[in-house]
Amino acid sequence: MPLPKSTIKVSQTPPVADCALIEARAAAQQAIAAAAVHLSIKVLTVNIHKGFTVFNRKFILHELREAVRLVGADVVFLQEVTGLHSRNERRVTDYPTSPHYEFLADSIWPQFAYGRNAVYPGGHHGNAVLSKFPIVSFKNHDVSISGPERRGLLHCVLQVTGRDSPVHAICVHLGLAESHRLKQLHMLCDLVQQQIPPSAPVIVAGDFNDWRARAHAVLAQGADLHEVFVQAYGKAARTFPARLPALTLDRIYVRNAIAHAPLVLPLKPWSQLSDHAPLAATIEL
């Protein structure tokens, strides 16, 4: 005999097991969303002086490779990296036959890009970017002004894991003459404004040779780029010469990103490996 309608009860809530499953799915979705919002990468920039110590007294590229590995950076910005030097291949013991950016990348950074700047008989050197993330594309922009100095901006587009849109990394090495640097800074601003979407994260790092600190205002006004040490500590980091840093030549600038814990890497072993002290920072995208 069927029950009277008034005694039939219909549950409005799912069983306990289903509730737990729904809550677990919601927590996972929240975790994914939080990871996307707070995704961060570690970057390192260093002028490696073609793999030699100060005054070219000793070839130390092997020691430099180990030191760079220990930093654990996801993206490495290199300046004065050798692509080819046939004379050194013949006269220097343990000199790599492969380009130095490939030697440094080895099995740690599967992706790398090189921008040739200075060309001379039997060789060339320039900027390089090593990346644990895919480099979707790259282009070296010649920003040489006049005379023997050849300078470039190596622009790499990175597909960072966990992001739908790419991250733009620009490796910089500017000229020694202030008039040249100012023109090159404006070229950098033009590159960022004209070739990178306004909402895209941008990381610009390298050797700016900017001992008079003119770059901060130019890049902030012209490209909305801000230096990470200035943001964190109120002033740029001293990096040159590495053994007794007095000049703020090396920089990391960001746009649409936040830097955490930027630091100058310690004198030991770095003062024995380059005339520039390296900089590292964690960048939240």
C-alpha positions in Angstrom: 0.0 0.0 0.0 1.6 3.4 -1.0 2.4 5.9 1.7 0.2 9.0 1.9 1.8 11.9 0.0 2.2 13.9 3.2 4.6 11.3 4.6 7.0 11.2 1.6 10.3 13.1 2.3 12.6 14.2 -0.6 16.2 15.1 0.4 17.3 18.5 -0.7 21.0 17.9 0.0 23.4 15.4 -1.6 24.8 12.5 0.4 27.8 13.1 2.6 30.2 11.4 0.1 28.9 13.7 -2.6 29.3 16.8 -0.4 32.9 15.8 0.3 33.6 15.4 -3.5 32.1 18.8 -4.3 34.1 20.5 -1.6 37.3 18.8 -2.8 36.7 19.9 -6.4 36.0 23.5 -5.2 39.2 23.5 -3.1 41.2 22.2 -6.1 39.7 24.9 -8.3 40.6 27.6 -5.7 44.2 26.2 -5.5 44.6 26.4 -9.3 43.2 29.9 -9.4 45.5 31.0 -6.5 48.5 29.4 -8.3 47.7 31.3 -11.5 47.4 34.6 -9.6 50.6 34.0 -7.6 52.8 32.3 -10.2 56.4 33.3 -9.8 59.7 32.7 -11.4 63.3 33.2 -10.3 65.6 35.2 -12.5 69.4 35.9 -12.5 71.4 38.4 -14.5 75.2 38.5 -14.8 77.8 39.9 -17.1 80.2 36.9 -17.5 83.1 38.8 -19.2 83.5 36.1 -21.9 84.3 33.5 -19.3 87.5 35.1 -18.0 88.4 36.7 -14.8 89.3 40.4 -14.5 92.1 41.4 -17.0 91.6 38.0 -18.7 94.0 36.3 -16.3 92.2 33.0 -16.0 89.5 31.1 -18.0 86.8 30.2 -15.4 83.7 29.3 -17.5 83.5 25.8 -15.9 83.5 27.3 -12.4 81.0 29.9 -13.6 78.6 27.2 -14.9 78.5 25.5 -11.5 77.9 28.8 -9.7 75.0 29.7 -12.1 73.5 26.2 -11.6 73.5 26.6 -7.8 71.3 29.8 -8.0 68.4 27.7 -9.3 67.1 30.4 -11.6 64.3 29.6 -14.0 65.5 32.3 -16.5 69.1 33.6 -16.8 70.1 36.8 -18.5 73.8 36.8 -19.7 75.9 39.6 -21.1 79.3 39.4 -22.8 78.7 35.7 -23.6 80.9 34.2 -26.4 79.3 32.6 -29.4 82.6 31.8 -31.2 86.3 32.6 -30.6 88.6 30.4 -32.8 91.8 31.8 -31.3 90.8 31.0 -27.7 89.8 27.5 -28.8 93.3 26.9 -29.9 95.2 28.4 -27.0 93.1 28.0 -23.9 92.9 24.6 -22.1 89.4 23.1 -21.7 87.9 25.8 -23.9 84.5 24.6 -25.0 84.0 23.9 -28.7 80.3 24.7 -28.4 79.0 28.3 -28.0 79.3 29.4 -24.4 75.6 29.9 -23.9 75.0 26.2 -24.9 77.8 25.1 -22.6 76.2 27.1 -19.7 72.7 25.9 -20.5 73.8 22.2 -20.6 71.0 20.0 -19.3 69.6 22.6 -16.8 68.0 25.1 -19.2 66.7 23.3 -22.3 65.8 26.6 -24.1 68.3 29.3 -25.0 68.6 32.3 -27.3 71.6 34.3 -28.4 71.9 37.8 -29.8 75.2 38.4 -31.6 76.5 42.0 -31.0 80.3 42.4 -31.3 81.8 40.7 -34.4 85.6 40.4 -34.9 88.0 38.2 -36.9 87.5 34.7 -35.7 84.6 35.3 -33.3 81.7 37.2 -31.8 80.0 37.7 -28.5 76.7 39.2 -27.3 73.7 38.6 -25.0 72.0 35.3 -24.2 68.9 34.1 -22.3 68.7 30.6 -20.8 65.2 29.4 -19.9 63.5 26.4 -18.3 60.4 27.5 -20.2 59.8 27.3 -23.9 61.1 30.3 -25.9 58.3 30.9 -28.4 60.3 33.4 -30.4 63.2 35.8 -30.0 64.8 38.7 -31.8 68.0 40.6 -31.3 67.6 44.4 -31.8 70.7 46.2 -32.9 70.9 49.4 -30.8 74.5 50.4 -31.7 74.9 54.1 -32.2 78.3 54.8 -33.8 81.9 53.8 -33.5 83.3 50.4 -32.5 80.8 49.6 -29.7 78.1 47.1 -30.8 75.1 46.8 -28.5 71.8 44.9 -28.6 68.5 44.2 -26.9 67.7 40.4 -27.0 63.9 40.1 -26.8 62.5 36.7 -25.9 58.9 35.6 -25.7 58.5 32.9 -23.0 55.6 30.5 -22.5 55.7 30.1 -18.7 54.0 27.1 -17.3 50.7 28.0 -15.7 50.1 31.1 -17.8 47.9 31.4 -20.9 49.6 34.5 -22.2 53.4 34.8 -22.7 56.0 36.6 -20.6 58.5 39.0 -22.3 62.2 38.9 -21.3 64.7 41.4 -22.6 68.4 41.0 -22.1 70.2 44.4 -22.2 73.8 45.6 -22.5 74.0 49.3 -23.1 76.9 51.5 -24.3 79.6 53.2 -22.3 78.9 56.7 -23.6 76.0 58.5 -21.8 74.7 60.0 -25.0 74.5 56.5 -26.6 72.8 55.0 -23.5 70.1 57.7 -23.5 69.3 56.9 -27.2 69.4 53.2 -26.4 67.0 53.6 -23.5 64.5 55.3 -25.7 64.9 52.5 -28.2 64.1 50.1 -25.4 61.0 52.1 -24.5 59.9 52.0 -28.1 60.3 48.2 -28.2 58.2 47.7 -25.1 55.5 50.1 -26.2 55.2 49.0 -29.8 55.9 45.3 -29.8 54.6 44.1 -26.4 50.9 44.1 -25.4 50.1 46.6 -22.6 48.9 43.8 -20.2 51.8 41.4 -20.7 54.4 40.9 -18.0 57.9 42.3 -18.9 61.3 41.6 -17.3 64.2 43.6 -18.5 67.6 42.7 -17.0 71.3 43.2 -17.8 74.2 45.6 -17.7 73.0 49.1 -18.2 76.4 50.9 -17.6 74.2 53.6 -16.0 76.4 54.9 -13.2 74.5 58.2 -13.2 71.1 56.5 -12.6 69.4 58.2 -15.6 67.6 55.0 -16.7 65.0 54.9 -13.9 63.2 58.0 -14.9 63.4 57.3 -18.7 62.1 53.7 -18.4 59.4 54.6 -15.9 58.0 57.4 -18.0 58.5 55.8 -21.4 57.6 52.2 -20.7 56.2 51.9 -17.2 59.3 49.8 -16.2 60.4 49.9 -12.6 63.7 48.7 -11.0 63.2 45.9 -8.4 65.9 47.1 -6.0 64.6 50.6 -6.1 61.1 49.4 -5.3 62.3 47.1 -2.5 65.0 49.1 -0.9 64.8 52.7 -2.3 68.0 52.5 -4.4 69.6 50.4 -7.1 72.2 47.7 -6.1 75.9 48.3 -6.3 77.4 45.7 -8.6 80.7 46.9 -10.1 83.5 46.1 -9.5 82.4 42.9 -8.0 85.2 42.8 -5.3 84.3 46.2 -3.9 81.0 47.3 -5.6 80.6 51.0 -6.0 78.6 51.5 -9.2 75.0 50.5 -9.9 75.5 49.2 -13.4 73.4 46.0 -13.4 69.6 46.2 -13.1 66.3 44.3 -13.2 63.2 46.2 -14.3 59.7 44.8 -14.4 56.2 45.8 -15.7 53.0 44.1 -14.8 54.9 42.0 -12.3 56.1 42.2 -8.7 59.6 41.4 -7.5 60.2 39.7 -4.1 63.5 39.5 -2.2 65.9 40.9 -4.8 69.5 40.3 -3.8 73.1 40.8 -4.9 74.8 37.4 -4.9 77.6 37.1 -2.3 81.3 38.0 -3.0 82.3 34.3 -2.6 82.5 32.8 -5.1 81.2 35.5 -7.5 83.9 38.1 -7.1 86.3 35.5 -8.5 84.1 34.7 -11.4 83.1 38.1 -12.9 83.9 41.8 -12.6 80.1 42.3 -12.2 78.2 41.1 -9.1 75.1 39.1 -10.3 71.6 40.0 -9.3 68.7 37.6 -8.6 65.0 38.1 -7.8 61.8 36.2 -7.6 59.3 37.7 -9.9 55.5 37.3 -9.3 53.6 37.4 -12.5 
